[in-house]
């Protein structure tokens, strides 16, 4: 995944992963100095991704907000989009 992130984006770009799962794309983004927004509706997978990204972020991040805050914000945004789109059916 890290290779694909490096191939398809530049440092500082934002990568959107609408189906975050266990957070593999988020980890690859941190390692390649990309910003990351991930969406996951399953709470179990969200917790797994949160732990993986926080662990990676602690090793590779150089300040700023915590990765937990970033993931939570992304989750809120994704839920808002989901609710809006569901209401349009």
N, CA, C and O atoms as a DFTB+ gen file, in Angstrom:
356 C
 N C O
     1  1       0.826      -1.194       0.000
     2  2       0.000       0.000       0.000
     3  2       0.867       1.253       0.000
     4  3       0.531       2.247      -0.645
     5  1       1.968       1.205       0.715
     6  2       2.860       2.354       0.796
     7  2       3.357       2.760      -0.594
     8  3       3.465       3.946      -0.903
     9  1       3.652       1.769      -1.416
    10  2       4.102       2.039      -2.779
    11  2       3.016       2.762      -3.575
    12  3       3.310       3.709      -4.305
    13  1       1.776       2.325      -3.440
    14  2       0.675       2.951      -4.186
    15  2       0.433       4.388      -3.727
    16  3       0.148       5.264      -4.544
    17  1       0.546       4.626      -2.425
    18  2       0.382       5.988      -1.896
    19  2       1.477       6.887      -2.453
    20  3       1.203       8.005      -2.891
    21  1       2.704       6.407      -2.438
    22  2       3.831       7.199      -2.955
    23  2       3.691       7.431      -4.458
    24  3       4.043       8.500      -4.957
    25  1       3.184       6.445      -5.172
    26  2       3.028       6.541      -6.621
    27  2       1.901       7.494      -7.021
    28  3       2.013       8.223      -8.007
    29  1       0.806       7.479      -6.239
    30  2      -0.386       8.217      -6.638
    31  2      -0.585       9.573      -5.982
    32  3      -1.605      10.220      -6.216
    33  1       0.366      10.022      -5.162
    34  2       0.201      11.310      -4.484
    35  2       1.562      11.911      -4.161
    36  3       2.599      11.257      -4.269
    37  1       1.523      13.184      -3.761
    38  2       2.754      13.886      -3.378
    39  2       2.744      14.146      -1.874
    40  3       1.691      14.109      -1.237
    41  1       3.922      14.409      -1.312
    42  2       4.006      14.763       0.104
    43  2       3.071      15.932       0.390
    44  3       3.031      16.904      -0.365
    45  1       2.320      15.831       1.485
    46  2       1.399      16.893       1.880
    47  2       0.012      16.768       1.276
    48  3      -0.907      17.453       1.725
    49  1      -0.177      15.905       0.258
    50  2      -1.506      15.703      -0.316
    51  2      -2.436      15.064       0.705
    52  3      -1.989      14.497       1.702
    53  1      -3.730      15.163       0.445
    54  2      -4.734      14.508       1.279
    55  2      -5.227      13.271       0.539
    56  3      -5.616      13.349      -0.627
    57  1      -5.209      12.139       1.216
    58  2      -5.688      10.882       0.649
    59  2      -6.984      10.521       1.356
    60  3      -7.032      10.483       2.586
    61  1      -8.034      10.255       0.590
    62  2      -9.329       9.866       1.139
    63  2      -9.505       8.368       0.992
    64  3      -9.359       7.820      -0.101
    65  1      -9.818       7.712       2.089
    66  2     -10.111       6.275       2.087
    67  2     -11.528       6.105       2.622
    68  3     -11.727       6.102       3.837
    69  1     -12.525       5.961       1.732
    70  2     -13.913       5.910       2.184
    71  2     -14.288       4.602       2.884
    72  3     -15.357       4.510       3.488
    73  1     -13.421       3.595       2.808
    74  2     -13.667       2.307       3.461
    75  2     -12.408       1.925       4.235
    76  3     -11.642       1.067       3.798
    77  1     -12.197       2.564       5.383
    78  2     -10.935       2.539       6.112
    79  2     -10.524       1.157       6.601
    80  3      -9.332       0.848       6.609
    81  1     -11.452       0.333       6.999
    82  2     -11.095      -0.992       7.502
    83  2     -10.142      -0.898       8.674
    84  3     -10.410      -0.183       9.640
    85  1      -9.034      -1.611       8.600
    86  2      -8.082      -1.637       9.718
    87  2      -7.039      -0.531       9.655
    88  3      -6.130      -0.499      10.484
    89  1      -7.151       0.377       8.686
    90  2      -6.287       1.555       8.663
    91  2      -4.987       1.425       7.886
    92  3      -4.081       2.237       8.074
    93  1      -4.874       0.431       7.025
    94  2      -3.637       0.227       6.264
    95  2      -3.271       1.452       5.433
    96  3      -2.104       1.840       5.385
    97  1      -4.252       2.060       4.783
    98  2      -3.974       3.241       3.971
    99  2      -3.512       4.401       4.852
   100  3      -2.607       5.143       4.471
   101  1      -4.119       4.562       6.014
   102  2      -3.713       5.624       6.938
   103  2      -2.278       5.464       7.395
   104  3      -1.536       6.444       7.462
   105  1      -1.882       4.253       7.708
   106  2      -0.498       3.979       8.111
   107  2       0.453       4.319       6.969
   108  3       1.489       4.949       7.182
   109  1       0.099       3.901       5.763
   110  2       0.938       4.197       4.590
   111  2       1.055       5.702       4.367
   112  3       2.115       6.192       3.979
   113  1      -0.026       6.433       4.608
   114  2       0.006       7.888       4.443
   115  2       0.954       8.543       5.449
   116  3       1.721       9.438       5.095
   117  1       0.898       8.097       6.685
   118  2       1.796       8.656       7.699
   119  2       3.245       8.393       7.317
   120  3       4.084       9.291       7.387
   121  1       3.534       7.171       6.916
   122  2       4.900       6.801       6.555
   123  2       5.414       7.569       5.340
   124  3       6.619       7.772       5.192
   125  1       4.491       7.996       4.467
   126  2       4.864       8.725       3.255
   127  2       4.573      10.216       3.340
   128  3       4.604      10.908       2.323
   129  1       4.291      10.720       4.538
   130  2       4.058      12.147       4.791
   131  2       2.888      12.711       3.984
   132  3       2.973      13.789       3.396
   133  1       1.795      11.948       3.977
   134  2       0.542      12.405       3.363
   135  2      -0.469      12.637       4.471
   136  3      -0.391      12.016       5.531
   137  1      -1.418      13.530       4.226
   138  2      -2.546      13.709       5.130
   139  2      -3.584      12.666       4.764
   140  3      -3.613      12.187       3.630
   141  1      -4.434      12.311       5.712
   142  2      -5.311      11.161       5.528
   143  2      -6.683      11.416       6.119
   144  3      -6.810      11.914       7.237
   145  1      -7.703      11.069       5.359
   146  2      -9.073      11.053       5.853
   147  2      -9.625       9.669       5.571
   148  3      -9.646       9.216       4.427
   149  1     -10.069       9.006       6.621
   150  2     -10.622       7.662       6.474
   151  2     -12.019       7.595       7.048
   152  3     -12.315       8.244       8.051
   153  1     -12.877       6.816       6.421
   154  2     -14.254       6.634       6.878
   155  2     -14.481       5.157       7.174
   156  3     -14.147       4.294       6.362
   157  1     -15.042       4.878       8.324
   158  2     -15.369       3.492       8.693
   159  2     -16.604       3.501       9.575
   160  3     -16.639       4.192      10.593
   161  1     -17.615       2.739       9.188
   162  2     -18.857       2.682       9.953
   163  2     -18.825       1.612      11.038
   164  3     -19.516       1.744      12.048
   165  1     -18.044       0.563      10.853
   166  2     -17.965      -0.523      11.831
   167  2     -17.064      -0.109      12.991
   168  3     -15.878       0.158      12.797
   169  1     -17.628      -0.055      14.193
   170  2     -16.895       0.441      15.355
   171  2     -15.670      -0.419      15.692
   172  3     -14.644       0.106      16.124
   173  1     -15.777      -1.728      15.497
   174  2     -14.631      -2.599      15.786
   175  2     -13.449      -2.283      14.871
   176  3     -12.314      -2.167      15.332
   177  1     -13.721      -2.145      13.582
   178  2     -12.650      -1.801      12.650
   179  2     -12.106      -0.399      12.926
   180  3     -10.906      -0.152      12.802
   181  1     -12.997       0.508      13.300
   182  2     -12.567       1.863      13.633
   183  2     -11.554       1.844      14.773
   184  3     -10.539       2.538      14.714
   185  1     -11.826       1.047      15.815
   186  2     -10.914       0.967      16.957
   187  2      -9.570       0.352      16.564
   188  3      -8.521       0.779      17.046
   189  1      -9.607      -0.646      15.693
   190  2      -8.362      -1.247      15.203
   191  2      -7.556      -0.208      14.430
   192  3      -6.357      -0.048      14.654
   193  1      -8.226       0.497      13.518
   194  2      -7.542       1.524      12.723
   195  2      -6.994       2.625      13.615
   196  3      -5.872       3.091      13.415
   197  1      -7.773       3.038      14.587
   198  2      -7.348       4.091      15.506
   199  2      -6.058       3.687      16.224
   200  3      -5.124       4.484      16.324
   201  1      -6.011       2.470      16.713
   202  2      -4.814       1.994      17.419
   203  2      -3.608       1.917      16.485
   204  3      -2.511       2.337      16.852
   205  1      -3.806       1.387      15.290
   206  2      -2.691       1.263      14.336
   207  2      -2.160       2.631      13.920
   208  3      -0.950       2.850      13.878
   209  1      -3.067       3.542      13.617
   210  2      -2.652       4.868      13.144
   211  2      -2.020       5.662      14.280
   212  3      -1.035       6.367      14.065
   213  1      -2.571       5.559      15.481
   214  2      -1.951       6.248      16.623
   215  2      -0.549       5.729      16.888
   216  3       0.360       6.518      17.150
   217  1      -0.358       4.428      16.827
   218  2       0.962       3.846      17.051
   219  2       1.943       4.329      15.995
   220  3       3.061       4.728      16.320
   221  1       1.537       4.296      14.748
   222  2       2.398       4.761      13.664
   223  2       2.640       6.257      13.775
   224  3       3.758       6.727      13.562
   225  1       1.586       7.013      14.110
   226  2       1.705       8.461      14.237
   227  2       2.663       8.870      15.332
   228  3       3.401       9.844      15.181
   229  1       2.661       8.136      16.437
   230  2       3.575       8.456      17.540
   231  2       5.022       8.269      17.117
   232  3       5.908       8.967      17.608
   233  1       5.263       7.346      16.224
   234  2       6.627       7.073      15.780
   235  2       7.082       8.020      14.676
   236  3       8.279       8.268      14.527
   237  1       6.139       8.551      13.901
   238  2       6.516       9.300      12.701
   239  2       5.970      10.714      12.610
   240  3       6.237      11.403      11.626
   241  1       5.223      11.166      13.590
   242  2       4.606      12.487      13.517
   243  2       5.476      13.522      14.200
   244  3       6.159      13.225      15.181
   245  1       5.449      14.728      13.682
   246  2       6.300      15.784      14.243
   247  2       5.483      16.950      14.778
   248  3       5.748      18.102      14.434
   249  1       4.495      16.664      15.613
   250  2       3.695      17.718      16.221
   251  2       2.305      17.796      15.633
   252  3       1.914      16.950      14.828
   253  1       1.560      18.807      16.032
   254  2       0.204      18.992      15.536
   255  2      -0.797      18.230      16.384
   256  3      -0.453      17.733      17.457
   257  1      -2.048      18.132      15.906
   258  2      -3.093      17.439      16.641
   259  2      -2.857      15.942      16.672
   260  3      -2.114      15.402      15.852
   261  1      -3.485      15.286      17.610
   262  2      -3.298      13.841      17.710
   263  2      -4.030      13.150      16.565
   264  3      -5.011      13.668      16.031
   265  1      -3.541      11.986      16.204
   266  2      -4.174      11.228      15.137
   267  2      -5.582      10.803      15.541
   268  3      -6.455      10.668      14.683
   269  1      -5.812      10.590      16.832
   270  2      -7.152      10.239      17.298
   271  2      -8.123      11.364      16.964
   272  3      -9.237      11.100      16.511
   273  1      -7.725      12.605      17.179
   274  2      -8.586      13.744      16.852
   275  2      -8.864      13.801      15.362
   276  3      -9.988      14.084      14.947
   277  1      -7.857      13.536      14.565
   278  2      -8.021      13.581      13.108
   279  2      -8.958      12.473      12.647
   280  3      -9.827      12.705      11.807
   281  1      -8.787      11.271      13.189
   282  2      -9.662      10.163      12.804
   283  2     -11.093      10.435      13.243
   284  3     -12.030      10.174      12.488
   285  1     -11.272      10.948      14.438
   286  2     -12.611      11.243      14.929
   287  2     -13.288      12.292      14.059
   288  3     -14.465      12.152      13.724
   289  1     -12.567      13.330      13.693
   290  2     -13.120      14.357      12.813
   291  2     -13.509      13.757      11.467
   292  3     -14.581      14.053      10.938
   293  1     -12.652      12.923      10.918
   294  2     -12.955      12.280       9.635
   295  2     -14.197      11.408       9.765
   296  3     -15.027      11.376       8.856
   297  1     -14.334      10.701      10.880
   298  2     -15.499       9.849      11.098
   299  2     -16.765      10.692      11.146
   300  3     -17.780      10.320      10.557
   301  1     -16.714      11.813      11.837
   302  2     -17.880      12.702      11.929
   303  2     -18.256      13.220      10.544
   304  3     -19.435      13.247      10.191
   305  1     -17.272      13.626       9.767
   306  2     -17.535      14.121       8.407
   307  2     -18.162      13.021       7.557
   308  3     -19.137      13.264       6.846
   309  1     -17.611      11.821       7.627
   310  2     -18.144      10.708       6.842
   311  2     -19.566      10.352       7.258
   312  3     -20.403      10.054       6.407
   313  1     -19.843      10.380       8.550
   314  2     -21.200      10.094       9.016
   315  2     -22.174      11.164       8.529
   316  3     -23.303      10.851       8.152
   317  1     -21.744      12.414       8.536
   318  2     -22.588      13.493       8.038
   319  2     -22.914      13.259       6.553
   320  3     -24.066      13.387       6.137
   321  1     -21.905      12.922       5.777
   322  2     -22.115      12.658       4.348
   323  2     -23.056      11.471       4.163
   324  3     -23.954      11.515       3.323
   325  1     -22.855      10.419       4.940
   326  2     -23.711       9.238       4.864
   327  2     -25.162       9.597       5.160
   328  3     -26.063       9.163       4.443
   329  1     -25.398      10.381       6.206
   330  2     -26.757      10.757       6.595
   331  2     -27.401      11.615       5.516
   332  3     -28.573      11.433       5.189
   333  1     -26.644      12.542       4.971
   334  2     -27.177      13.415       3.912
   335  2     -27.541      12.575       2.689
   336  3     -28.630      12.721       2.135
   337  1     -26.637      11.701       2.271
   338  2     -26.904      10.877       1.077
   339  2     -28.053       9.904       1.303
   340  3     -28.850       9.660       0.397
   341  1     -28.140       9.349       2.505
   342  2     -29.228       8.419       2.818
   343  2     -30.572       9.130       2.779
   344  3     -31.577       8.538       2.386
   345  1     -30.597      10.387       3.182
   346  2     -31.823      11.163       3.177
   347  2     -32.309      11.532       1.785
   348  3     -33.462      11.928       1.614
   349  1     -31.438      11.405       0.787
   350  2     -31.810      11.769      -0.586
   351  2     -32.447      10.622      -1.353
   352  3     -32.837      10.801      -2.507
   353  1     -32.559       9.467      -0.752
   354  2     -33.156       8.323      -1.454
   355  2     -34.615       8.506      -1.689
   356  3     -35.261       7.632      -2.267
